[in-house]
Amino acid sequence: MPSRSAFKPRLNLIVLALVAASAGSASQAQTATQDAAGEAQAQQPETLPQVNVRDKYEREDLPTLAPGRKAANGARLGILGATSIVDAPVHVNAYTRELAEDWSALSLQDVLENDAAVVFTTNKGHLLQNFNLRGLDVGAMDIATNGLYGIAPANSVPIEMFERVEVMRGPNVLLSGMPPLASVAGSVNMVTKRALSQPVADLTTTYVSDSYFQVHADVGKRFGPEQRLGVRFNGVYGSGDMGAEDETQKRKMGALALDYLGDRFRVSLDAYNSVNKIDGGSPGMFSFLGSAAIPGVGMVLAPPRGDVNMFRGTHGQYDNSGLLARAEVDFNPNWQGYFAVGASEAEGKGLLFGTRAIVTGANGATRGAVYNVLTKSERRTAEAGAIGKFATGSVQHRMQLSLNVLKHKEGTYNTPCNYCYNTNMYDPATPSFPAAPAWKGYTTENEFRSVALADTLSFADEKVLLTLGMRHQTVKTPMVGGVASDYSKSHLSPMAAVIVRPWGENVSLFANYTEGLEQGRIVGTGFANAGESLAAMKTQQGELGVKVRMGETTHTLSTFQIEKPSIITNRSNNVQAIDGKQRLRGLEWSAFGKLAPTVSLLSGVEYIKSRQLNTGLENYGVPKLRARIGLDWETPVKGLTAGGRLLYTDGQWTDSGNKLRVPSWTRLDLTAKYETRFGNTPVRLNASVENVANRKYWIGTFADGFVMPGAPRTYRASATVSF
């Protein structure tokens, strides 16, 4: 055990030492570079500036599409701004609208299934879409929209209104501040669509088995003699059988994006409303351990059908709306100011949560639980700041100052049916449902305020990029559990990162030290230290890696260590304290681009070794090895592309006590695309099959002790007509 705990300071010191050393070596290299600059310039022939050619569907203010069009060559990193993948001092990927279209995606989950760092912790098609990133939990509410938290839907994110999905691994409170639920796993940023230089008018019809049909209209245009005003609208309506057997789902979404481009300013407005509704049933989550009151069977049984309807007759609805406005002004060519303000609200009602069951017999005998829920939440957020570029001697700077505030209110009430009926997970019975609860007001309030400063310094003709930053975060919880609270804590979170390019622009070595922050809590009644305010909890990450461009592919390989504190109860004195800690050490590879003129790649592999340091046990729900290997082939038939992905997830513990494990699983998905014209009208046809072999498997964990069956074979097909 001592050797394990000693790793933390070594890794973090390595990271910080590399950052510090780079600054010193860069100053020496700068002199040599400047001495050779005149001679090198005289010897080199004059070259034309690079021109990036974009098609009608590419936003000109975003990083370009990478070869293969599944990923982008860059991403936006919060306070660090838009950065190319090879210049980013963190492990980040940016997935594209084209990737979502290839898989006929309906939600964020359909896109993130391509990422090896992501494991979902709710069933496919569930009204709530939660996941973990690098082994740490993230909820839908903690997803950013155009770099700002507090705008995204609270339960499930519709993909049709977005252009990019940017995924940054590891804690990063400096970059964007704290999200509403204070997850520290990393950041997922959704980039909304905008009107483009050419008009867009697309109509897409989609089918998902068993009998779900959807229509999606995407229209956009710029107006005026100089095309300064842009309007983009996305509307979705879908209904039919999808998910569990005999379950019906309905989706409605409307999203409007306005923007205006002035000579020295830019303004934008995004507004959306999204409604998800289920009726007739729901998949379930199963515990084989049970509780003291209802013991489980004590072993993991074979999974049921992927579309088993454990809660036939279940119904519920989630309604989300959000608004985000942003303004930017150029003071001069080197300095810019910006201001953003946004809000969102959500309401969920019906039999949404608690679709859980305890398996009590080897024949699948089960006790079922279901809750009738009413939940509401609202968020208000704002950010202001300034971005400047300047030089101090031979060193170039890109500096940003940001002030951020986020307020979050939430209340949830439920009428439970706590394991109140007998059923069987292989042949479920129809439960009796509890009555709807009454709304009694918000029970939780959080307020996060922060100020951040970050500076990226460029040395030695941009061969070394050093990023230093700090965010002062204040956390207040005016209400906890419906009771007024005076909890208020502040913390200073630093970040240090470096990029070194010793062999040209195609190889980048990088290192970073980052932190995440969670609010502590006021110890509740029943403990010896009831009423004590626990400090905000700091999660730390150290990461080392390399990024390589090889032909038309881009690869990132990194190793990392994350340490996250946790609150535990000392049984000897009944005191709650921040004395627990979990550690995650890992190695991750991701790649995108073209392996050959007709073969595209989108792949990743992640290995994580997790540990609860206070108990020595492994974290539940964190498989050691995950792989996502995706390939596409542009066939000799004009316009026809065939592809697929192989997904592998290692075995994992189902519970924090490491008593039961679910086995590993492998899944094959296939896709095809055909692009043609009917007369002068472009048409795109997409088809995909998920879980081609229709395997039954336990896909992962929902919560401590509960596992979920994987979805059955699912067919999808869509047709897009561009007018």
MILO-654607 format. One line per field, with one value per residue (C-alpha): x, y, z. Coordinates in steps of 0.02 Angstrom, whole numbers. Last residue first. Example, Ala and Ser with C-alpha at 12.3 -4.5 7.8 and 13.67 -1.06 7.14 Angstrom:
BEGIN
c1 = (684_615)
c2 = (-53_-225)
c3 = (357_390)
// end
This chain:
BEGIN
c1 = (-1691_-1584_-1677_-1619_-1672_-1652_-1639_-1612_-1620_-1593_-1531_-1567_-1516_-1394_-1461_-1429_-1343_-1381_-1270_-1212_-1294_-1335_-1201_-1147_-1197_-1256_-1270_-1393_-1324_-1429_-1283_-1294_-1298_-1337_-1389_-1372_-1447_-1421_-1488_-1433_-1524_-1465_-1601_-1551_-1635_-1642_-1464_-1353_-1272_-1279_-1228_-1204_-1185_-1141_-1131_-1035_-1039_-919_-952_-855_-933_-1033_-948_-1016_-950_-836_-907_-941_-1057_-1075_-890_-837_-794_-712_-805_-779_-864_-828_-884_-953_-935_-1003_-998_-1091_-1087_-1008_-994_-807_-838_-793_-748_-783_-695_-736_-644_-712_-615_-638_-524_-527_-715_-770_-946_-888_-728_-596_-568_-419_-538_-476_-389_-543_-454_-468_-358_-412_-369_-443_-447_-509_-564_-629_-545_-587_-541_-555_-398_-310_-299_-409_-444_-472_-375_-389_-272_-292_-188_-256_-239_-395_-387_-529_-517_-606_-574_-688_-780_-940_-925_-1012_-867_-812_-913_-815_-932_-860_-859_-757_-597_-549_-376_-348_-193_-158_-70_-94_-94_-174_-175_-219_-239_-214_-30_26_-14_47_-7_92_46_66_-76_-95_-270_-334_-509_-538_-684_-762_-743_-868_-984_-1024_-1210_-1209_-1036_-1095_-1207_-1396_-1437_-1349_-1171_-1169_-1098_-945_-960_-864_-708_-602_-415_-288_-103_-52_75_99_218_168_219_162_211_398_512_530_347_319_145_129_-1_-27_-198_-241_-400_-421_-561_-706_-838_-1012_-1146_-1274_-1418_-1607_-1695_-1785_-1656_-1515_-1547_-1432_-1291_-1142_-982_-851_-722_-559_-494_-309_-209_-44_-24_146_162_333_381_281_431_533_404_215_132_-49_-121_-272_-370_-527_-661_-794_-971_-1070_-1242_-1335_-1516_-1602_-1779_-1885_-2072_-2210_-2270_-2396_-2357_-2439_-2521_-2429_-2430_-2485_-2359_-2383_-2292_-2123_-2072_-1881_-1857_-1995_-2126_-2179_-2242_-2197_-2012_-2033_-2185_-2141_-2235_-2105_-2051_-1901_-1845_-1707_-1632_-1467_-1375_-1219_-1101_-943_-808_-676_-505_-416_-235_-151_32_182_357_497_488_323_196_8_-156_-308_-473_-595_-733_-915_-1015_-1195_-1302_-1477_-1537_-1707_-1765_-1927_-1963_-2127_-2108_-2213_-2088_-2063_-1999_-2003_-1965_-1895_-1901_-1772_-1766_-1616_-1724_-1722_-1683_-1708_-1788_-1767_-1866_-1837_-1859_-1982_-2157_-2235_-2171_-2015_-1998_-1850_-1796_-1649_-1563_-1429_-1315_-1156_-1038_-881_-733_-598_-419_-288_-363_-446_-590_-673_-847_-931_-1112_-1195_-1374_-1427_-1605_-1668_-1823_-1848_-2003_-1987_-2136_-2186_-2276_-2253_-2384_-2266_-2127_-2001_-2022_-1881_-1805_-1629_-1695_-1649_-1469_-1400_-1393_-1266_-1256_-1319_-1505_-1547_-1597_-1750_-1745_-1556_-1540_-1529_-1370_-1429_-1486_-1571_-1604_-1757_-1820_-1979_-2162_-2320_-2287_-2135_-2123_-1977_-2007_-1874_-1887_-1745_-1673_-1504_-1461_-1305_-1212_-1051_-952_-821_-890_-1053_-1104_-1280_-1338_-1501_-1522_-1695_-1723_-1885_-1895_-2034_-2002_-2128_-2091_-2195_-2153_-2229_-2063_-1935_-1852_-1949_-2130_-2188_-2174_-2059_-2067_-1910_-1881_-1715_-1708_-1562_-1567_-1417_-1403_-1242_-1261_-1182_-1334_-1451_-1499_-1414_-1510_-1554_-1672_-1662_-1826_-1827_-1966_-1974_-2044_-2033_-2097_-1988_-1860_-1802_-1858_-1799_-1860_-1743_-1789_-1646_-1652_-1483_-1439_-1256_-1136_-1203_-1340_-1282_-1291_-1257_-1093_-1117_-979_-942_-823_-718_-757_-778_-968_-1028_-1216_-1242_-1072_-920_-809_-773_-587_-521_-638_-553_-565_-523_-563_-622_-765_-826_-990_-1013_-1152_-1299_-1487_-1519_-1430_-1568_-1490_-1576_-1623_-1589_-1580_-1425_-1417_-1337_-1155_-1080_-951_-1071_-1186_-1107_-1161_-1186_-1375_-1355_-1268_-1083_-1002_-816_-728_-637_-807_-961_-1135_-1311_-1454_-1623_-1778_-1701_-1670_-1517_-1518_-1431_-1250_-1169_-983_-874_-684_-694_-794_-906_-1053_-1042_-1137_-1292_-1292_-1307_-1480_-1574_-1430_-1460_-1288_-1210_-1305_-1223_-1051_-1090_-1141_-964_-864_-728_-596_-492_-342_-265_-128_-222_-103_-124_-314_-319_-377_-532_-526_-421_-562_-674_-576_-655_-607_-494_-465_-644_-710_-813_-778_-662_-521_-540_-672_-608_-607_-764_-800_-828_-968_-965_-1121_-1094_-921_-758_-590_-452_-324_-142_-41_67_249_408_560_665_849_825_700_820_961_851_776_937_982_799_787_947_887_717_794_867_701_612_727_676_489_494_578_436_300_403_431_246_198_336_290_109_163_286_169_32_136_178_3_36_206_137_0)
c2 = (1064_934_769_660_478_381_200_121_-61_-117_-287_-292_-160_-210_-267_-152_-182_-123_-145_35_129_101_-27_-94_-177_-343_-451_-533_-535_-486_-531_-362_-265_-101_-104_51_133_304_372_543_637_788_864_910_757_634_644_521_485_310_275_111_61_-92_-122_-264_-291_-369_-400_-427_-519_-443_-449_-478_-448_-299_-203_-48_-149_-217_-246_-241_-354_-272_-174_-203_-110_-148_-15_-18_40_47_200_212_375_298_109_76_75_215_111_163_100_113_31_70_-14_-19_-102_-90_-81_54_17_-22_57_-68_-112_-59_8_186_196_152_94_110_41_114_59_157_118_233_233_336_284_316_205_263_369_267_272_426_528_491_421_394_310_307_244_250_275_309_343_352_442_435_548_694_678_611_566_418_391_213_202_340_392_431_584_562_632_611_567_557_487_498_420_491_439_553_508_611_528_601_560_528_674_634_689_635_619_655_687_737_753_818_818_949_936_1094_1094_1012_1126_1048_1044_866_816_665_610_585_752_804_859_1019_979_995_1075_990_1054_988_1012_1010_969_951_875_875_813_868_785_843_1025_999_882_964_1016_1046_1079_1129_1134_1211_1233_1309_1299_1425_1378_1462_1394_1449_1346_1461_1340_1353_1184_1102_965_1092_1276_1426_1315_1428_1387_1518_1479_1571_1506_1497_1484_1442_1376_1351_1326_1274_1257_1413_1505_1472_1521_1543_1586_1537_1642_1601_1706_1651_1731_1624_1616_1457_1460_1303_1284_1122_1090_1183_1189_1075_994_854_670_561_402_236_110_-71_-178_-281_-446_-481_-645_-657_-530_-609_-517_-491_-324_-189_-168_10_80_260_424_550_729_815_996_1091_1263_1311_1476_1498_1648_1676_1808_1771_1845_1778_1791_1737_1784_1788_1785_1874_2031_2028_2006_2032_1942_1983_1904_1990_1925_1908_1754_1726_1583_1547_1368_1294_1126_1030_850_758_571_414_285_102_-51_-234_-392_-527_-713_-744_-934_-919_-819_-648_-527_-352_-233_-52_72_201_351_408_351_520_696_787_975_1073_1254_1340_1507_1606_1757_1788_1938_1964_2081_2071_2133_2109_2183_2323_2335_2188_2157_1993_1963_1803_1749_1577_1514_1346_1237_1060_950_771_652_490_324_148_24_-124_-102_-239_-232_-345_-264_-330_-503_-561_-570_-733_-727_-637_-718_-678_-712_-549_-518_-407_-319_-324_-270_-345_-426_-475_-299_-264_-106_-104_-63_41_23_79_263_373_559_673_860_984_1173_1278_1454_1512_1697_1769_1935_1982_2144_2239_2244_2164_1982_1944_1776_1686_1503_1426_1252_1152_976_848_665_526_353_195_41_-123_-215_-98_38_100_93_254_444_577_764_869_1051_1136_1320_1426_1615_1722_1911_1981_1914_2070_2123_2058_1884_1721_1559_1404_1256_1088_988_822_693_537_361_229_56_-80_-26_150_244_418_552_697_861_979_1162_1248_1414_1451_1549_1455_1488_1420_1251_1234_1174_1047_1039_881_920_814_692_825_830_984_958_1130_1133_1215_1333_1326_1301_1316_1182_1053_875_741_710_839_791_913_871_974_1045_1032_1053_873_791_796_795_687_727_905_988_1096_1279_1282_1269_1383_1335_1339_1224_1130_961_947_930_769_688_644_510_473_322_417_485_410_416_481_485_499_461_291_251_145_103_217_217_251_220_353_352_236_363_302_275_463_495_389_447_628_591_541_478_411_327_417_576_586_565_702_821_805_737_841_748_806_745_902_1026_1067_1108_940_949_1126_1257_1366_1462_1430_1492_1352_1228_1243_1101_1064_955_895_717_600_696_562_686_809_944_1120_1211_1318_1497_1446_1327_1184_1125_1217_1141_1209_1236_1283_1395_1385_1542_1535_1492_1592_1482_1451_1499_1683_1637_1511_1639_1770_1650_1568_1695_1707_1519_1512_1649_1567_1399_1469_1546_1385_1280_1379_1378_1194_1151_1225_1129_969_989_1018_857_755_828_773_598_580_658_533_375_369_307_146_110_129_0)
c3 = (-2554_-2468_-2442_-2299_-2279_-2118_-2063_-1893_-1839_-1660_-1602_-1416_-1288_-1151_-983_-834_-667_-490_-336_-314_-456_-639_-682_-851_-1016_-945_-1099_-1218_-1395_-1546_-1662_-1750_-1586_-1673_-1856_-1964_-2118_-2197_-2362_-2424_-2562_-2662_-2775_-2953_-3030_-2888_-2829_-2737_-2569_-2495_-2316_-2224_-2041_-1939_-1751_-1668_-1481_-1357_-1173_-1013_-867_-723_-554_-378_-202_-232_-82_-190_-302_-478_-508_-689_-835_-985_-1117_-1304_-1446_-1628_-1751_-1926_-2103_-2280_-2392_-2558_-2659_-2814_-2798_-2778_-2589_-2470_-2317_-2138_-1981_-1795_-1651_-1476_-1337_-1149_-1022_-833_-815_-690_-626_-450_-387_-332_-150_-44_89_120_-50_-152_-310_-497_-637_-802_-979_-1123_-1309_-1447_-1627_-1772_-1935_-2117_-2266_-2449_-2469_-2337_-2146_-2142_-1987_-1802_-1657_-1469_-1346_-1157_-1010_-835_-650_-547_-361_-237_-71_95_244_206_372_450_634_715_838_798_637_552_411_240_126_-33_-106_-289_-353_-540_-624_-809_-958_-1132_-1314_-1444_-1629_-1782_-1952_-2126_-2140_-1963_-1848_-1673_-1501_-1347_-1165_-981_-860_-677_-608_-443_-365_-230_-109_-37_151_270_367_536_582_649_712_814_672_676_599_440_409_307_137_29_-142_-279_-366_-509_-529_-669_-692_-872_-988_-1175_-1309_-1483_-1647_-1819_-1804_-1799_-1704_-1532_-1517_-1330_-1258_-1076_-940_-768_-689_-522_-415_-273_-154_-68_51_99_188_269_249_245_253_106_94_77_44_26_-38_-77_-171_-210_-344_-374_-540_-587_-746_-826_-1004_-1083_-1271_-1334_-1518_-1553_-1631_-1474_-1345_-1339_-1174_-1139_-999_-891_-766_-677_-568_-487_-418_-388_-306_-258_-201_-150_-87_-214_-185_-123_-285_-251_-282_-415_-353_-342_-484_-482_-572_-731_-715_-794_-876_-875_-736_-633_-530_-351_-289_-162_-191_-127_-219_-191_-206_-260_-237_-316_-300_-387_-393_-478_-487_-594_-594_-698_-716_-848_-891_-1044_-1100_-1263_-1245_-1363_-1290_-1384_-1278_-1188_-1326_-1337_-1370_-1265_-1213_-1096_-985_-938_-892_-839_-776_-714_-684_-647_-584_-563_-513_-490_-473_-461_-403_-451_-362_-412_-313_-425_-461_-599_-579_-463_-343_-258_-398_-329_-453_-503_-607_-470_-581_-714_-668_-699_-701_-756_-765_-830_-840_-923_-916_-1006_-1007_-1104_-1112_-1215_-1232_-1364_-1377_-1513_-1672_-1571_-1449_-1536_-1463_-1421_-1370_-1311_-1275_-1213_-1184_-1123_-1114_-1050_-1029_-965_-975_-893_-914_-847_-907_-914_-788_-823_-1011_-1074_-1229_-1203_-1167_-992_-929_-859_-670_-561_-389_-215_-244_-161_19_47_217_234_54_-119_-183_-358_-399_-566_-668_-778_-952_-963_-1005_-1094_-1113_-1132_-1167_-1208_-1236_-1293_-1305_-1375_-1385_-1449_-1472_-1551_-1559_-1649_-1644_-1740_-1918_-1866_-1881_-1819_-1752_-1724_-1676_-1649_-1579_-1576_-1507_-1489_-1450_-1416_-1352_-1348_-1246_-1309_-1285_-1207_-1312_-1463_-1519_-1602_-1608_-1678_-1705_-1729_-1775_-1811_-1855_-1913_-1943_-1987_-2006_-2083_-2259_-2333_-2436_-2301_-2243_-2199_-2210_-2112_-2116_-2028_-2024_-1932_-1951_-1842_-1848_-1711_-1758_-1681_-1732_-1772_-1929_-1976_-2096_-2132_-2217_-2258_-2308_-2287_-2368_-2406_-2294_-2144_-2017_-1850_-1761_-1575_-1500_-1359_-1229_-1131_-988_-872_-732_-597_-579_-484_-503_-583_-673_-589_-688_-874_-901_-724_-655_-765_-697_-826_-1009_-1133_-1249_-1382_-1470_-1628_-1739_-1619_-1635_-1691_-1544_-1414_-1239_-1108_-927_-869_-1039_-1070_-1022_-848_-899_-1031_-1164_-1312_-1212_-1066_-998_-810_-821_-921_-772_-760_-650_-638_-716_-853_-904_-824_-894_-864_-988_-903_-1005_-1042_-1226_-1191_-1005_-880_-821_-989_-1009_-1092_-1111_-1262_-1362_-1504_-1384_-1358_-1519_-1486_-1305_-1361_-1430_-1586_-1694_-1869_-1852_-2001_-1955_-1784_-1862_-1988_-1847_-1783_-1638_-1554_-1453_-1304_-1204_-1130_-1179_-1341_-1484_-1573_-1558_-1626_-1502_-1486_-1322_-1166_-1053_-1113_-1217_-1390_-1504_-1652_-1804_-1803_-1796_-1903_-2065_-2137_-2149_-2004_-2012_-1987_-1821_-1800_-1856_-2038_-1995_-2119_-2211_-2376_-2398_-2333_-2420_-2299_-2385_-2332_-2369_-2526_-2507_-2543_-2557_-2400_-2395_-2349_-2212_-2138_-2131_-2049_-1922_-1866_-1734_-1679_-1653_-1556_-1440_-1416_-1374_-1214_-1161_-1207_-1100_-946_-982_-1029_-867_-766_-858_-858_-672_-642_-731_-652_-482_-508_-554_-411_-284_-327_-342_-157_-117_-213_-139_36_0)
// end
